[in-house]
Structure formats: structure tokens, C-alpha cells
Amino acid sequence: MTEPSSSAPSRSAAPTVVRTPEELAAMRPSLGEVVLVPTMGALHSGHRRLISLAREKRDRAAPTAAHGSATVVVSIFVNPLQFSPGEDYDRYPRDFAADLEVCAEEGVDVVYAPSVEAVYPGEQIVRVDSGAMGRVLEGEFRPGFFEGVLTVVAKLFHMVQPDMAVFGQKDAQQLAVIRRMVRDLNMPITILAAPTVREEDGLATSSRNVYLSPQERHNALALSRALLAGADASVTGPIGIRSAARAVLDEAAEASPPVVVDYLALVDPETFTEVSSDYRGEAVLAVAAWVGDTRLIDNVPLTL
Ligand code: AMP
């Protein structure tokens, strides 16, 4: 495993591992333009897609430089602030050695993996409020979730000082709320989005998929099937889209174990409010559901 080092990263070598904000601050002037990919680790093909977009941006910024005037930084931090009591913070999958291997394969320059104490040395009194758009859908079913996400993302932005940051469409509401934070708080950072990566059978890749038994995993396919049914009905407008998706989920509610839906929503991608029945334009069809003890989310962008 790579030892922490404050030397400038080398693109062909294993990533440089940084553990503290102080170490990162000391290194920051040597990093040039930074593209940040924030993650909670347990890296999979979805994260790889984000990293490859970051790498493209890096390589475009410095096509000929040996040590580059641009750097890809992946942060790995399971953020306690975004988990409610009783959620899966303690059992969330953590495998730093495997994550480092993925980052090396993907040509990441720096892995920033601070401890909880380094990120939260004391009580986090001041937090970032997501406003109304973070209190619907995910925010309704996971109170405090977006406050925790925005607070840690803002802290990471201040620690890493990236020029760009990459997030996944998989967490569409999170992406929208982060874009809004950057705009409303004048953060000089360009937010990039990468499309959702799926397994061959349609299940969106997720660190939480490891919780699923084979039968649960099979039943979980109802989420992507519902979204696909909604997308196929997109010419019929919002009412047709919602009912096509709902029909798939209603059937899955009868399965064993059942798929228990938290919400199915067709929303404006910027505000995450439900669109009206005569809406035309860009929309997101989003779903969250429990399969056994595992909560899954998925969505598909649509043009109506
Ligand atoms: P996480 O480690 O789950 O917090 O996710 C870190 C980033 O990876 C977030 O921006 C997610 O939206 C993104 N991500 C997670 N799963 C996928 C996926 N299947 N496809 C694309 N992006 C993803």
C-alpha cells in the first residue's frame, strides 16, 4: 500500500495518499488545476466512470505535460453527518486497499482519505442548509441527509480547492442540490455530471448492492424496469409516464421479498419539484425503494 507522502503526484505511479487537510494544503500549490471526484469509497464501475471524466478534463488541460499542470483527486470519506441514527453508517462497505487499486488502475493522481477526526475535529455547529429542494424526496425520507452532504462537500471543496468536481447522475437530487449550493454560495467550481452506470441487467451499480441477497437483487431490478417503462411512455406525457412506472412497482410490491417504494416522482431536474400534467421539457423520473433491509435509489433523465 502507498504510504502518505507530500511529494507531487506522478501519473504513472500509484496515487499519492493524503490523510490530513494540512498535508493537502501543503501540496495544493503543486497540483495545478484540480478535478475532484468525491466518493465514500467501495469504488465500482460508476465511480470509474466519474474518474474517467475527470481524467479527460485533466488531460485536456495539460495534453503534453509530463507531470501535468492538472491533477485528478479522488476523495474517499464515509461522511457520518449524512447518516441518520439507525442507517448503515457502521456497516457501510469499506475496503481502502481495493479502492487504492481502482484509483491506480484509473490513473488517479491523489487519493484524499481523511479520518473522521480530521474532517470533524469538533462539533460541526455551522452547516449548509439545502433549503426546500433538499427537503423533498430523498430529503423527506432521510431528514438531514442533504444538510450532511452539502456540509461535507463544502468542506471538501475548501480543503481541496478544486477547479472542477464530478458527480453522478445516479444521485440526481444530490447533483441538483450541489449545483444550487455552488451557485447560491458563489463557489468558483465547475460541476460536471457523469451518466449512470448500470450492470448488464439494468441494476444501477451502487456500493450498497453488496447488501442484496440473490433473490433481493433479482427483485431490485423492478426499479430500473419501472424507469424504463416510464421512459418508454414518455410521448404520453407525465400522467402516462407515472402510471407506466407505477404499474411495474405495484407488481414488485407483491414479490417476495417485496419492493417497498418510498417515492416515485417525475420532477423538474433543477428544482426537484413535481412537474404538472401538461409539462414539456427536461424531467427526471426518480424512484427510491426498500428491498429487504436495503434502500436503493435510481432515476432516468427524460425529455417530455
Ligand atoms: P458514493 O460513493 O455512493 O457517495 O458516490 C460517489 C459519487 O459516485 C456520487 O457522485 C454518485 O452519484 C456517483 N455514483 C455512484 N454510483 C454511480 C453509478 N452507478 N453511476 C454513476 N455515478 C455513480
Boltz pocket constraint, residues with backbone or C-beta under 6 A from the ligand:
constraints:
  - pocket:
      binder: B
      contacts: [[A, 38], [A, 39], [A, 40], [A, 41], [A, 45], [A, 46], [A, 47], [A, 49], [A, 50], [A, 166], [A, 167], [A, 168], [A, 169], [A, 170], [A, 171], [A, 194], [A, 195], [A, 196], [A, 197], [A, 198], [A, 204], [A, 205], [A, 206], [A, 207]]
      max_distance: 6.0
